[in-house]
Amino acid sequence: MGIQDRDYNRSSYGIGGNQSGGGGRVFMRNPGWSVTIWLIVINLTIHFLAVIVFASAANQSGLLYRLGQLTIFDAFQRLEVWRLLTFQFLHDPNSLLHVGFNMFGLWIFGPMVEDYLGRKKYLAFYLICGLSGGMLFAVLNVLGAYTPLNLLRDGFHTPLIGASAGVFGVIMACAFVSPNTVIRLLFPPIPLKMRTLAYGYVGLAAFNLLIGSRNAGGEAAHIGGAVAGFFFIRNSHLLLDFFDVFGDSRKGKSKRKRSRGPKPKKYDKGVPSDEDVDRILDKVSREGLGSLSEKEKKSLNKASKGED
């Protein structure tokens, strides 16, 4: 049996199909509800509740906005630090475009990163990118208040909301996972490589921040999310520690290793056995492509050439 015939390789695809210029699958839609789908559903549900159920005259004085939006005063002077996470799930109540574009971007780019990192690391990655966007927003606000570096003029009571910092981190991760994949933009309808698209978005955000655009605070969050995405996609082993508030991730890893049974056969040359390939693909299914060692990647590459 070749690797192409195994169940792992028969997942359904959404838009995109095979990538061009890379090596692997892009925009894969795994069966069941992925973390990406859960994030989209949660964001849309909270937006509906915030605007319809808990709204106050369709503005940001509604209950969920008062409790969840990020301001420097609330998060740091009143120590309501949960706002660094909750602001990521709130969007402009007066515009469907804000939540619509963010969720569309997450639906397009999220599956590639989730497939690479695995579900647990991907969730940590997304939330950390959003948190980093909020932190850069806060730092630049403080610098603007107490130093000549006045990039933001928002003030300590100006709110920040939106998932775009996390989405920017995901797009930056795509530029690492599959830099040569070609994306066709909607406006204008031109093809761009993933790497060009990601760095172009970050460059535009930096330009808008420097010229003091109306959404300079949002652009600061975009840059913060992109910087975190650039770093953590290259150091994904650090993402396990995000969940250590619930237990020691290193112990969990040891337990999983002990529960896998006997060690697989070693292979120094030639084509790996079916048992070895199944073990590697099982690991990809559980933990993502980023979890593979160089030896495992080489073995999978040999098997994918049809040498069975």
Secondary structure as UniProt FT lines:
FT   HELIX           3..5
FT   HELIX           7..9
FT   TURN            15..16
FT   HELIX           35..48
FT   HELIX           49..53
FT   TURN            57..58
FT   TURN            60..61
FT   HELIX           63..68
FT   HELIX           73..77
FT   TURN            81..82
FT   HELIX           83..86
FT   HELIX           87..89
FT   TURN            93..94
FT   HELIX           96..117
FT   HELIX           119..146
FT   TURN            156..157
FT   HELIX           164..177
FT   TURN            179..180
FT   STRAND          182..184
FT   STRAND          191..193
FT   HELIX           194..210
FT   TURN            211..212
FT   TURN            214..215
FT   HELIX           216..232
FT   TURN            233..234
FT   HELIX           236..246
FT   HELIX           249..258
FT   TURN            259..260
FT   HELIX           274..287
FT   HELIX           289..291
FT   HELIX           294..304
FT   TURN            305..306
//
